[in-house]
Amino acid sequence: MRPEIGVLGAGAFGTALAIALAQAGRRVALWSRDAAQVRAMALTRENTARLPGVDLPAGLTPVSDLDEAARAPVLLLAVPAQSLRRLVEENAHALQGRVLVACCKGVELGSGLLPTQVLDDVMPGGRHAVLTGPSFAADIARGKPTALTLAMAGRGDDALQEALSTHHLRLYLEEDVIGAQLGGALKNVIAIAAGVVLGAGFGESARAALMTRGFAEIGRLAEQRGGQAATLFGLSGFGDLVLTCTSEKSRNFRHGQAIGRGEAPDDSQTVEGVMTAHAIAADADPDMLPVTCMVSALLRGKVGLEQAKDLLLSRPLRRERG
């Protein structure tokens, strides 16, 4: 039977979305390029590698044939931002004519493009959207109430919103695709910085200041790139920033925390904020994006922790709104 929704990428987030949609009665195909992982999921009815402890509903079919998943009219692309272009380029024939929803948060290294811009670049003229906002995979998979942003240029997206919403997963429509994506991408960078602050013992007050000034940076960049600063006051900006900067469930926060403690970060899972920091800082004005540029320099080993702190604290005093 033809799936209603295909999820490409069987990491924690892709699996969680597939579970939530299947629990709501949708026919879902969950694709992984790892055939062994697909066989294990089909046998155990669980993604033990990425989301252990949560059963796969009957309406969810793990597949290793991308063409099978791509029979669905709506495809959720749940792969890391740096892998998105390769996935789409290699499978353009199968993705043609489908509604493509990017479910990653980041900026492509080298091009500086956002996920939907990568989709537009590879498959111009298609219907492309992005799903973003404050969420942890385990919460979505276990049916805990979650609200996300579904951003797509233009109107008439009510049907897509309805198709991807469930009783526990509430989606809000947004037309500012640029602002929504920059909120999701840059909050990961700020979360790394927030983790560094707490890991180094600088205190909660420093984290609050860092989050606030980081939020101002995101708004400035959104306006510079054609988005709207007001978008960042919603789920895809403020909401996602708060969650990611305050919870140890966040990979980006934990990555920064390890650096702050002088430990080696866990590199076994994708930390989107690392490449995003480098992608943005590559051509950024350090006076406009001081936190982002400093995070990139710290991650590259160009500055040490104490030097990074001193450089940020020695910046010229200014008015808060700016």
BELGILIN-V204070 format. One record per residue. RES is the residue in one small letter. OMEGA is omega in whole degrees, -180 to 180 (999 if undefined). Layout:
RES|OMEGA, RES|OMEGA
This chain:
m|-177, r|177, p|176, e|-178, i|174, g|177, v|-179, l|-177, g|-177, a|169, g|-177, a|-175, f|178, g|179, t|-180, a|178, l|179, a|179, i|-178, a|-179, l|178, a|177, q|180, a|175, g|177, r|171, r|-171, v|172, a|-180, l|-176, w|170, s|176, r|180, d|-177, a|179, a|178, q|180, v|179, r|180, a|179, m|180, a|-178, l|-175, t|-175, r|179, e|173, n|-174, t|-178, a|-172, r|-177, l|-176, p|174, g|180, v|-179, d|174, l|-178, p|-178, a|-178, g|-179, l|-180, t|175, p|-179, v|175, s|177, d|-177, l|179, d|180, e|178, a|-176, a|172, r|179, a|180, p|-180, v|-179, l|175, l|-177, l|-174, a|177, v|179, p|-178, a|-178, q|179, s|-173, l|-177, r|-179, r|-180, l|-176, v|180, e|-177, e|-174, n|-177, a|-178, h|-178, a|-176, l|-177, q|176, g|180, r|170, v|-177, l|-179, v|177, a|-180, c|179, c|-178, k|180, g|178, v|-177, e|179, l|180, g|-179, s|-175, g|-177, l|174, l|-176, p|-179, t|176, q|174, v|178, l|179, d|-179, d|-177, v|-177, m|-178, p|177, g|-179, g|175, r|-174, h|-180, a|176, v|176, l|-174, t|179, g|-174, p|-179, s|168, f|-175, a|-177, a|179, d|180, i|-177, a|-177, r|174, g|177, k|-175, p|-178, t|177, a|-178, l|176, t|172, l|-175, a|-179, m|-178, a|178, g|-179, r|179, g|-177, d|-178, d|-179, a|178, l|177, q|180, e|-177, a|-175, l|178, s|175, t|-180, h|-177, h|-178, l|-174, r|-179, l|176, y|-180, l|178, e|179, e|-179, d|-176, v|-179, i|-179, g|-179, a|-178, q|179, l|175, g|-180, g|-178, a|-174, l|179, k|177, n|178, v|179, i|179, a|175, i|179, a|179, a|177, g|177, v|-178, v|-179, l|179, g|-179, a|179, g|-180, f|171, g|-179, e|-180, s|178, a|179, r|179, a|178, a|-180, l|179, m|-178, t|180, r|176, g|178, f|177, a|177, e|-178, i|179, g|179, r|-179, l|179, a|180, e|180, q|-176, r|174, g|176, g|-179, q|-180, a|-179, a|179, t|-175, l|176, f|-180, g|-176, l|-175, s|179, g|-177, f|-178, g|-178, d|179, l|-179, v|-178, l|-172, t|-178, c|-174, t|-177, s|176, e|172, k|-178, s|178, r|-178, n|178, f|-180, r|178, h|179, g|-180, q|179, a|178, i|180, g|179, r|-177, g|-179, e|175, a|179, p|176, d|-178, d|-177, s|179, q|-179, t|175, v|-171, e|-175, g|-178, v|-179, m|178, t|178, a|180, h|-178, a|-179, i|-176, a|-176, a|-180, d|-177, a|172, d|-178, p|178, d|179, m|-177, l|-174, p|-178, v|-179, t|-180, c|179, m|177, v|179, s|-180, a|179, l|-180, l|180, r|180, g|180, k|175, v|175, g|-176, l|-179, e|179, q|179, a|179, k|-177, d|180, l|179, l|-177, l|-179, s|178, r|-179, p|176, l|-177, r|173, r|-176, e|-178, r|-179, g|999
